[in-house]
Amino acid sequence: MTYQSVCSHVSVNFKNFRAPHFFGKELSLSHQVKYLGVILDRKRTWKPHLDHKCNKAIAVFWQCHRIVGKTWSITAGIAHWLYIAIVRPMLVYAVVVWWPHVELSTARTMLEHIQHLACLAIAGFIRITSTAAMEILLGLPPLDLCIKNVAMTSCYRLKILGHWVQGSVPK
């Protein structure tokens, strides 16, 4: 793939463009980059970031579940702690940047799936129990609301400290 084909939508002429070199290696263009643990894609959809975070959260939850289950019997309290103290903080990392993506139904579905698996592990409900019912019984807020809450709290803290810069987000 050439630089001209990637940037064909740009009206600038790149006839004599040469890819930049860094320590003797030619740098290539990428559709996404990972910076400080956040995957930035060129269209700012946040889908690759959320996909990566959700898959990693599910894997970490079940790894912790297996580790604790071998040493001690897994109780509802331990499973709840694993979810609240380890998995959820992984999901809400840098949420100030990507929280608007949670409004999409695909993102909510992925988050609901994670919450559903955690609720099943915590209380041992049958798989067909609705996520909303399990959340109510276990006292867990829906994950999309938790993400919005963390984002608003972080924004407020940044604003109070004077680090918040109001800007417009291009769509």
ABEGO torsion letter per residue (X at the ends): XBAAAAAAABABBAAABBBBBBGGBBBBBBABBBBGGBBBBAAGAGAAAAAAAAAAAAAAAAAAAAAAAAABBBBAAAAAAAAAAAAAAAAABGAAAAAAAAABAAAAAAAAAAAAAAAAAAAGBBAABBAAAAAAAAGBBBAAAAAAAAAAAAAAAAAAAGABBBBBBBX
